[in-house]
């Protein structure tokens, strides 16, 4: 992973603040699906500079796909979106270990992604 510039750091910090704002909006939203799509969209902009951007994109892709692909489970999927947002707000997004545990839980335990894929973000951070 390339070293981030001062400008990249500023963009990443703004992105982390935006994810917190969107997570708070999601908790109040009548339809969390739309806010979940916004979380995905915001993440595309930081894909090349963010340590956990791929995991964030994958998580919100999984959650919004759940609504789209299993309409009979829409209420359950929306409840899980709220839980994911609440858990994101409860952690320090600059604590790499806490963020790693968050994504391990959601992507590996909940959605069953390959665990090796999930740990790519951690190994990239140490390069």
VODRENSE-425062 format. One line per field, with one value per residue: chain; x, y, z of N, C-alpha, C, CB in turn. Coordinates in Angstrom, 2 decimals. Glycine has a CB too. Layout:
# residues N
kette: (A; ...)
nX: (X; ...)
nY: (Y; ...)
nZ: (Z; ...)
caX: (X; ...)
caY: (Y; ...)
caZ: (Z; ...)
cX: (X; ...)
cY: (Y; ...)
cZ: (Z; ...)
cbX: (X; ...)
cbY: (Y; ...)
cbZ: (Z; ...)
END
This chain:
# residues 127
kette: (A; A; A; A; A; A; A; A; A; A; A; A; A; A; A; A; A; A; A; A; A; A; A; A; A; A; A; A; A; A; A; A; A; A; A; A; A; A; A; A; A; A; A; A; A; A; A; A; A; A; A; A; A; A; A; A; A; A; A; A; A; A; A; A; A; A; A; A; A; A; A; A; A; A; A; A; A; A; A; A; A; A; A; A; A; A; A; A; A; A; A; A; A; A; A; A; A; A; A; A; A; A; A; A; A; A; A; A; A; A; A; A; A; A; A; A; A; A; A; A; A; A; A; A; A; A; A)
nX: (0.85; 0.56; 2.17; 0.28; -0.43; -0.30; -2.55; -4.13; -4.48; -6.08; -8.35; -9.09; -9.66; -11.85; -13.59; -13.95; -15.32; -17.60; -18.65; -19.47; -21.41; -23.26; -23.90; -25.19; -27.38; -28.57; -29.56; -31.75; -33.29; -36.16; -35.98; -33.37; -31.95; -31.43; -29.55; -27.56; -26.76; -25.63; -23.44; -21.91; -21.40; -19.94; -17.64; -16.35; -14.91; -12.62; -11.24; -8.60; -7.00; -7.80; -7.47; -9.38; -11.32; -12.19; -13.33; -15.41; -16.96; -17.66; -19.14; -21.42; -22.35; -23.10; -25.16; -27.04; -27.52; -28.80; -31.32; -32.20; -32.04; -33.39; -36.28; -38.28; -37.02; -36.57; -37.13; -35.55; -33.00; -32.83; -32.86; -30.42; -28.76; -29.11; -28.02; -25.36; -24.61; -24.92; -22.99; -20.70; -20.64; -20.08; -17.43; -13.94; -12.93; -10.30; -8.89; -7.24; -7.30; -9.85; -11.48; -10.77; -11.77; -14.50; -15.04; -14.22; -16.17; -18.59; -18.14; -16.96; -18.11; -20.91; -21.58; -20.04; -17.69; -14.49; -11.95; -9.24; -9.36; -10.41; -8.37; -6.57; -6.59; -5.38; -2.75; -1.85; -1.75; 0.53; 2.63)
nY: (-1.18; 2.20; 5.04; 7.39; 10.75; 14.06; 15.34; 13.11; 12.05; 14.05; 13.81; 11.19; 11.53; 13.26; 11.55; 9.55; 11.04; 11.58; 9.00; 8.55; 10.55; 9.64; 7.14; 7.96; 9.27; 7.06; 5.69; 7.21; 7.13; 6.52; 4.65; 2.72; 1.63; 3.43; 5.16; 3.33; 2.80; 5.29; 5.21; 3.24; 4.57; 6.84; 5.60; 4.69; 6.84; 6.90; 4.61; 3.97; 5.09; 4.52; 2.55; 0.65; 0.77; -1.00; -3.06; -1.67; -0.93; -3.47; -4.48; -2.71; -3.13; -5.82; -5.61; -3.89; -5.37; -7.54; -6.54; -6.02; -8.52; -10.34; -9.75; -10.59; -10.63; -8.05; -6.39; -7.60; -7.31; -4.51; -4.02; -5.14; -3.39; -1.12; -2.07; -2.49; 0.15; 1.34; -0.08; 0.76; 3.45; 3.17; 2.53; 3.54; 4.89; 5.14; 3.29; 0.65; -2.09; -2.36; -1.65; -3.66; -5.92; -5.31; -5.41; -8.08; -9.47; -8.69; -9.21; -11.78; -13.46; -12.83; -12.50; -14.42; -14.20; -15.03; -15.42; -14.78; -12.81; -10.74; -9.95; -8.61; -5.82; -5.27; -6.26; -4.58; -2.17; -2.26; -2.21)
nZ: (0.00; -0.81; 0.67; 2.50; 1.63; 3.11; 2.20; 1.49; 4.07; 5.17; 3.56; 4.25; 6.99; 6.81; 5.50; 7.49; 9.40; 7.89; 7.63; 10.22; 10.50; 8.59; 9.69; 12.03; 10.83; 9.66; 11.87; 12.49; 10.25; 8.20; 6.22; 6.21; 4.12; 1.96; 3.13; 3.64; 1.01; 0.48; 2.23; 0.96; -1.48; -0.68; 0.14; -2.13; -3.04; -1.46; -1.77; -2.60; -0.67; 1.89; 4.80; 5.56; 3.66; 1.61; 3.11; 4.37; 2.16; 1.21; 3.39; 3.50; 0.99; 1.17; 3.09; 1.82; -0.49; 0.65; 1.26; -1.34; -2.66; -1.10; -0.52; 1.26; 3.66; 4.37; 6.64; 8.65; 7.50; 7.48; 10.22; 10.89; 9.54; 11.08; 13.46; 12.66; 12.07; 14.60; 16.06; 14.69; 15.38; 18.06; 18.25; 18.09; 15.19; 14.50; 15.82; 15.00; 15.73; 16.92; 14.77; 13.01; 14.39; 14.29; 11.48; 11.02; 12.49; 11.19; 8.40; 8.28; 10.34; 10.21; 7.42; 6.16; 4.57; 3.15; 5.46; 5.05; 3.12; 4.61; 6.29; 4.77; 4.88; 7.33; 6.97; 4.98; 6.28; 7.79; 6.08)
caX: (0.00; 1.36; 2.06; -0.69; 0.06; -1.04; -3.87; -4.85; -4.87; -7.21; -9.51; -9.48; -10.29; -13.18; -14.39; -14.33; -16.38; -18.80; -19.26; -20.15; -22.62; -24.22; -24.36; -26.19; -28.57; -29.20; -30.31; -33.00; -33.93; -37.32; -35.51; -31.91; -31.37; -30.90; -28.34; -26.56; -26.22; -24.76; -22.19; -21.15; -20.98; -18.88; -16.44; -15.69; -14.00; -11.40; -10.81; -7.15; -6.24; -8.31; -7.05; -10.49; -12.36; -12.74; -14.20; -16.63; -17.74; -18.20; -20.18; -22.66; -22.84; -23.81; -26.40; -28.03; -27.89; -29.75; -32.64; -32.56; -32.11; -34.29; -37.28; -39.05; -36.21; -36.22; -37.12; -34.38; -31.83; -32.80; -32.48; -28.98; -28.13; -29.13; -27.05; -24.01; -24.36; -24.77; -21.69; -19.68; -20.61; -19.57; -15.99; -13.05; -12.54; -8.84; -8.34; -7.15; -7.74; -11.31; -12.08; -10.57; -12.75; -15.81; -15.19; -14.16; -17.49; -19.63; -17.86; -16.66; -19.11; -22.29; -21.78; -19.33; -16.60; -13.23; -11.24; -7.99; -9.70; -10.66; -7.15; -5.73; -6.48; -4.40; -1.38; -1.51; -1.48; 1.85; 3.66)
caY: (0.00; 3.40; 5.95; 8.46; 12.12; 14.90; 15.55; 11.85; 11.98; 14.97; 13.20; 10.05; 12.05; 13.75; 10.36; 8.92; 11.89; 11.39; 7.70; 8.72; 11.32; 8.77; 6.13; 8.64; 9.45; 5.76; 5.35; 7.98; 7.04; 5.65; 3.57; 2.70; 1.16; 4.57; 5.63; 2.29; 3.07; 6.45; 4.75; 2.60; 5.58; 7.66; 4.78; 4.58; 7.97; 6.73; 3.22; 3.81; 5.66; 4.11; 1.25; -0.29; 1.17; -2.19; -3.77; -0.86; -1.06; -4.83; -4.60; -2.03; -3.84; -7.02; -5.22; -3.39; -6.51; -8.36; -5.94; -6.16; -9.91; -11.13; -8.78; -11.13; -10.41; -6.64; -5.85; -8.14; -6.65; -3.13; -4.07; -5.39; -2.13; -0.26; -2.62; -2.21; 1.59; 1.58; -0.61; 1.64; 4.65; 2.84; 2.31; 4.60; 4.45; 5.22; 2.14; -0.39; -3.38; -2.33; -1.66; -5.01; -6.82; -4.94; -5.99; -9.54; -9.94; -8.50; -9.84; -13.21; -14.16; -12.60; -12.71; -15.61; -13.98; -15.70; -14.66; -14.26; -11.56; -9.71; -9.52; -7.85; -4.44; -5.22; -6.42; -3.39; -1.06; -2.39; -2.11)
caZ: (0.00; -0.88; 1.82; 2.30; 1.73; 4.05; 1.59; 1.67; 5.48; 5.37; 2.90; 5.07; 8.21; 6.43; 5.22; 8.76; 9.97; 7.07; 7.97; 11.51; 10.22; 7.90; 10.66; 12.86; 10.00; 9.47; 13.09; 12.50; 8.93; 7.99; 5.36; 6.31; 2.85; 1.20; 3.81; 3.37; -0.33; 0.60; 2.84; -0.11; -2.43; -0.08; 0.29; -3.43; -3.18; -0.65; -1.93; -2.76; 0.44; 3.19; 5.29; 5.68; 2.70; 0.95; 4.05; 4.56; 0.94; 1.18; 4.41; 3.12; -0.19; 1.66; 3.77; 0.86; -1.34; 1.42; 1.04; -2.75; -3.11; -0.25; -0.04; 2.39; 4.86; 4.40; 8.01; 9.33; 6.91; 7.96; 11.63; 10.92; 9.15; 12.27; 14.41; 12.13; 12.26; 16.04; 16.46; 14.11; 16.20; 19.39; 18.26; 17.63; 13.85; 14.34; 16.54; 13.98; 16.28; 17.09; 13.43; 12.50; 15.04; 13.75; 10.15; 11.13; 12.91; 10.16; 7.11; 8.41; 11.15; 9.76; 5.99; 5.70; 3.62; 3.42; 6.48; 4.50; 2.46; 5.61; 6.96; 3.86; 5.36; 8.42; 6.49; 4.20; 7.19; 8.38; 5.04)
cX: (0.89; 1.16; 1.06; -0.01; -0.74; -2.45; -4.73; -5.34; -6.07; -8.48; -10.01; -10.18; -11.70; -14.11; -14.86; -15.43; -17.69; -19.46; -20.00; -21.45; -23.69; -24.75; -25.41; -27.49; -29.33; -30.04; -31.66; -33.84; -35.16; -36.92; -33.98; -31.21; -30.72; -29.61; -27.22; -25.94; -25.29; -23.42; -21.31; -20.57; -19.85; -17.55; -15.68; -14.62; -12.67; -10.79; -9.30; -6.35; -6.65; -7.94; -8.18; -11.60; -12.99; -13.69; -15.50; -17.54; -18.42; -19.33; -21.49; -23.21; -23.62; -25.16; -27.45; -28.45; -28.92; -31.16; -33.10; -32.84; -33.06; -35.36; -38.12; -38.32; -35.84; -36.16; -35.91; -33.11; -31.71; -32.40; -30.97; -28.21; -28.04; -28.10; -25.62; -23.65; -24.12; -23.40; -20.54; -19.53; -19.99; -18.06; -15.22; -12.54; -11.03; -8.11; -8.37; -7.63; -9.25; -12.01; -11.92; -11.56; -14.16; -16.01; -15.07; -15.54; -18.49; -19.34; -17.60; -17.79; -20.53; -22.47; -20.94; -18.26; -15.36; -12.40; -9.91; -8.22; -9.82; -9.39; -6.20; -5.55; -5.46; -2.98; -0.94; -1.15; -0.06; 2.96; 4.23)
cY: (1.24; 4.25; 7.04; 9.81; 12.86; 15.14; 14.29; 11.71; 12.87; 14.40; 12.03; 10.51; 12.55; 12.58; 9.69; 9.74; 11.69; 10.05; 7.79; 9.49; 10.43; 7.69; 6.73; 8.87; 8.14; 5.37; 6.05; 7.80; 6.13; 4.43; 3.57; 2.27; 2.32; 5.11; 4.61; 2.46; 4.28; 6.08; 4.05; 3.64; 6.45; 6.90; 4.65; 5.67; 7.78; 5.34; 3.07; 4.36; 5.14; 2.70; 0.21; 0.00; -0.03; -2.96; -3.01; -1.00; -2.43; -4.99; -3.96; -2.56; -5.08; -6.65; -4.72; -4.49; -7.39; -7.84; -6.21; -7.61; -10.78; -10.20; -9.29; -10.90; -8.94; -6.07; -6.34; -7.46; -5.21; -3.08; -4.31; -4.15; -1.18; -0.76; -2.33; -0.73; 1.90; 1.09; 0.23; 2.90; 4.40; 2.65; 3.55; 4.17; 4.56; 4.12; 0.94; -1.75; -3.44; -2.39; -3.04; -6.01; -6.57; -5.60; -7.51; -10.09; -9.86; -9.29; -11.33; -13.94; -14.02; -12.98; -13.82; -15.40; -14.76; -14.85; -14.11; -12.93; -10.43; -9.17; -8.77; -6.42; -4.30; -5.34; -5.21; -2.23; -1.10; -2.27; -0.72)
cZ: (0.00; 0.37; 1.50; 2.47; 2.80; 3.50; 1.73; 3.11; 5.76; 4.75; 3.73; 6.35; 7.91; 6.15; 6.52; 9.44; 9.21; 7.40; 9.29; 11.32; 9.57; 8.84; 11.58; 12.10; 9.85; 10.68; 13.14; 11.24; 8.96; 7.15; 5.39; 5.02; 2.08; 1.83; 3.63; 1.99; -0.32; 1.22; 1.80; -1.06; -1.92; -0.03; -1.02; -3.58; -2.44; -0.79; -1.97; -1.58; 1.80; 3.56; 5.28; 4.68; 2.01; 1.84; 4.28; 3.35; 0.89; 2.19; 3.95; 1.81; 0.21; 2.27; 2.78; -0.12; -0.66; 1.20; -0.39; -3.15; -2.31; 0.33; 1.13; 3.72; 5.04; 5.82; 8.80; 8.81; 7.40; 9.43; 11.76; 10.46; 10.35; 13.29; 13.94; 12.31; 13.73; 16.53; 15.90; 14.95; 17.58; 19.41; 17.80; 16.26; 13.57; 15.12; 15.60; 14.49; 16.42; 15.74; 12.81; 13.08; 14.49; 12.38; 10.16; 11.51; 11.77; 8.89; 7.21; 9.14; 10.59; 8.29; 5.37; 4.64; 4.07; 4.37; 5.97; 3.81; 3.48; 6.23; 6.03; 4.34; 6.45; 7.90; 5.68; 5.11; 7.71; 7.35; 4.98)
cbX: (-0.97; 1.01; 3.45; -1.87; -0.03; -0.30; -3.73; -3.94; -3.70; -6.89; -9.15; -8.26; -9.44; -13.08; -13.58; -13.11; -15.97; -18.45; -18.19; -19.22; -22.30; -23.57; -23.17; -25.65; -28.19; -28.14; -29.49; -32.69; -32.93; -38.46; -36.04; -31.49; -32.45; -31.94; -28.61; -27.19; -27.36; -25.43; -22.48; -22.03; -22.13; -19.29; -16.81; -16.72; -14.67; -11.71; -11.40; -6.70; -6.38; -9.78; -6.50; -11.06; -11.77; -11.63; -13.49; -16.26; -16.84; -17.09; -19.72; -22.42; -21.67; -22.95; -26.11; -27.46; -26.66; -29.39; -32.61; -31.45; -30.77; -33.49; -38.18; -39.31; -34.94; -37.22; -38.40; -34.29; -31.91; -34.18; -33.26; -28.62; -28.92; -30.55; -27.25; -23.93; -25.54; -25.91; -21.54; -20.03; -22.01; -20.25; -15.63; -11.86; -13.29; -8.33; -9.14; -5.72; -7.07; -11.73; -11.41; -9.17; -12.74; -15.94; -14.16; -13.11; -17.99; -19.76; -16.68; -15.33; -19.08; -22.68; -21.49; -20.30; -16.28; -12.45; -10.99; -7.37; -11.02; -11.54; -6.44; -6.33; -7.81; -4.67; -1.26; -2.67; -2.46; 1.96; 3.08)
cbY: (0.00; 4.20; 6.56; 8.33; 12.84; 16.26; 15.93; 10.65; 12.36; 16.35; 12.73; 9.19; 13.19; 14.67; 9.35; 8.79; 13.38; 11.46; 6.60; 9.45; 12.52; 8.12; 5.57; 9.97; 10.01; 4.69; 5.71; 9.44; 6.52; 6.41; 3.73; 1.77; 0.49; 5.69; 5.89; 0.90; 3.30; 7.54; 3.80; 1.60; 6.44; 8.10; 3.40; 4.68; 9.22; 7.00; 2.64; 4.48; 7.14; 4.25; 1.38; -0.24; 2.12; -3.10; -3.98; 0.63; -0.85; -5.85; -3.96; -0.53; -4.24; -7.77; -4.15; -2.18; -7.33; -8.36; -4.42; -5.61; -10.51; -11.85; -8.41; -12.63; -11.25; -5.85; -6.26; -9.67; -6.68; -2.46; -5.18; -6.60; -1.46; -0.23; -4.14; -2.59; 2.42; 0.87; -2.06; 2.01; 5.21; 1.59; 1.12; 4.85; 5.26; 6.60; 1.85; -0.50; -3.63; -1.06; -0.58; -5.47; -6.63; -3.40; -5.41; -9.96; -9.12; -7.04; -9.17; -13.40; -13.64; -11.14; -11.46; -16.55; -12.48; -15.98; -15.53; -15.26; -11.71; -10.24; -10.70; -7.85; -3.96; -6.32; -7.69; -3.00; -1.08; -3.69; -2.49)
cbZ: (1.23; -2.12; 2.19; 3.30; 0.36; 4.28; 0.09; 1.30; 6.38; 4.75; 1.47; 5.42; 8.82; 5.18; 4.38; 9.69; 9.92; 5.57; 8.03; 12.53; 9.30; 6.68; 11.48; 13.38; 8.62; 9.20; 14.33; 12.69; 7.91; 7.30; 3.91; 7.42; 1.99; 1.12; 5.32; 3.48; -1.32; 1.44; 4.01; -0.88; -2.80; 1.34; 0.80; -4.58; -2.68; 0.82; -3.19; -4.02; 0.43; 3.23; 6.68; 7.09; 1.66; 0.50; 5.39; 4.78; -0.30; 1.45; 5.72; 3.00; -1.11; 2.68; 4.81; 0.08; -1.71; 2.92; 1.32; -3.62; -3.09; 0.89; -1.17; 2.18; 4.79; 3.58; 8.75; 9.13; 5.38; 7.76; 12.37; 10.03; 7.99; 12.91; 14.57; 10.62; 11.73; 16.83; 15.99; 12.64; 16.36; 19.90; 17.37; 18.65; 12.83; 14.81; 17.87; 13.49; 17.63; 17.85; 12.53; 12.78; 16.58; 13.63; 9.21; 12.17; 14.11; 9.83; 6.47; 9.15; 12.58; 9.96; 5.27; 5.19; 3.50; 2.12; 7.70; 3.53; 1.67; 6.69; 7.54; 2.45; 5.86; 9.43; 5.64; 3.29; 8.35; 9.11; 3.68)
END
